[in-house]
Amino acid sequence: MTLPPSVEPTDTDVAMMHEALRLAREAASADEVPVGAVVWETATGRVLGLGRNRREEDNSPSAHAEFLAIQEACRVVGDWRLNHCSLAVTLEPCPMCAGLIVNARVGRVVYGTDDPKAGACRSLYELTTDPRLNHRVELVPGVLAREAGDMLKKFFQHRRRRNAGGQD
């Protein structure tokens, strides 16, 4: 696997990741996997969509943070094309979300921690930069990765202790 070159995060990228982390904490408080996402206009910093994991609450496999944030941003913009936008998400997007990112033509993805089990930007798959697809995304990986990764680890440690001997 060839990793795409890393791009240095901007101050806005870091600020948006802090907001995504806030949304991830909100998800954890609702006993959802702590992932948060923010979509904004890259040039202006205007926030267009917010999302946090809601799979359990909505009983929906598609209720991922980035999926919900992209849907909201498209409603706000009044278009399905988000070329002029960036997405900050605390965890590397999965194949479903990476596919949506490509289909929505999101310009940039800023993410926190890699996902070796389901990451579709560079860890397991490279959907967002695959030259065979009609759109490629600028990636900014590893922004506040330690904080995002620690939040996920603590959540799953707590869940395993709570469900010791049971099913999850």
N, C-alpha and C positions, 0 to 999 in steps of 0.2 A: 504494500500500500504506500502510495506517495502522499505525504501530508502536504496540504496547501500551505503556502507561506503565511506566517502569522502577521497580523497587522496590529499595530499599537492602538490601544483603546484611547478614545478622546475623553475629555472631561465629561461630556454628555453621556458617553457610553457607560462610564462608571456611575454617574448619577442615576441613569436608568436601571442599571443593575442593582443599585441599592433599593430602588422602588420594586424591582422584581423580587428581591429578597424579602421585602416587607410583605408582598403578596404570598410568597412561599410560607412565611411564618403564619399568615392568616389561614392558608390551606392546612398546615399542620395542626392549628388550633381546632379545625373542623375534622380532624382525623383523616385528612387526605394527604397523599404523598406531597411533601413540601416542594412544589415547583411553582414559580411565578413567572409572568411574562408581561412585557410592555412593548407596544408598537408606537413609534413616533416618526414625525417627518424629520428626515435626516438633516435638512438644511436649517430648519427653524427650531427643532427640539419640541414642537407641539405634540403632546401625547394624544394619540388617536384611539388606542385600545389597551385595556388592561385585562389580564386573565390570571387565574390560579386554578390548579387542578380541582375538578369537581366531579370526577367519575363516580364516586360513591353517592354523593348528594343527588346527582342527576340520573344515576343508573344508566350511564352512557359511556361506552368505551372511547368515544371521540371527545369527551370533555377534558382534554388536556389544556394546560395553561396557554400555550402558544396558539392552539386552535381557536380558543375562545377570544384571545386578544386580536388575532387576525380577523376573525369574523366581525368583531366590534369595529375595528379600524376600517374595514370595507364598508360597513354601514355608514360610518361617519364621513368617509371620503365620497361615498356614492359610486364606487367603482371597485371591481375585483382586482385591479392592478395596483400593486403597492411598490413599484420600482423606486419611488422617491422616499421610501421608508426604511427604517431599521427596526429590528426586533431584538430585544434583550430577553434572554431566558436563562434561568438558573442552572438548568441541566441540558446537555447536548440533546437536540431534538431526535425523536424516534423516527422510524421510516414513514409513518403516517404523517407526522408533522413536517418532516423534511419534504415530503411530496407536496403538502399544502403550501409550504414556503416557496417551492419552485413554481407551483401553479399560480400562486398569488403574485409572483414576480417580485417578492421582497428583495430589496437591494442589498441589505447587509443583515447578518446575524451575529449578535454578540452573545456569547454564552459563558456560563460559569464553569461547571465541572464536566469533564468527559464522562460518557456513559459506555463502558466497555461491553455491556450486555445488549444494548439496543441503540447505541449512538449511530445516527445516519448522516452525520456531517463529516466525520473523519475516523471515529473509533472502530466501527464495525462496517459501515458503508460510507460512501462519499456522494450521496445523492445531490447535495446542494452545489457541488462543483463538478459533477460528471459532464464532460464535454459532449456526450451523446444527447443530452437533454437540451431543450430550447432556451433554458435560462440557467445562469450560474450566479451564485451568491458570494459576496465578499464575506469571509469569515473572520471573526475576532474572538478566538477561543481563550479560555482561561481567565476571564475577568472576574475577580473576586472568587476564584475557584475554591480556595480553602474554606471560605465561609459557606459557600453553597454546598460543597461536599460534606463538611462537618454537619450541616443541618440535616442532610439526607441520612448520614450514618447514625446520628442520634435518634432520628425518627424511627429507623428500622431496628435499632437496638431496643428501643422502648417497645416497639410493637412485638418483637420476638420475646422479650421478657413477659409482656402482658399475655401473650398467646402461648406461653410455654406449655407444651403438651397438647395444644389445640391446633386448629387449622386457621390459616389466614387467607 
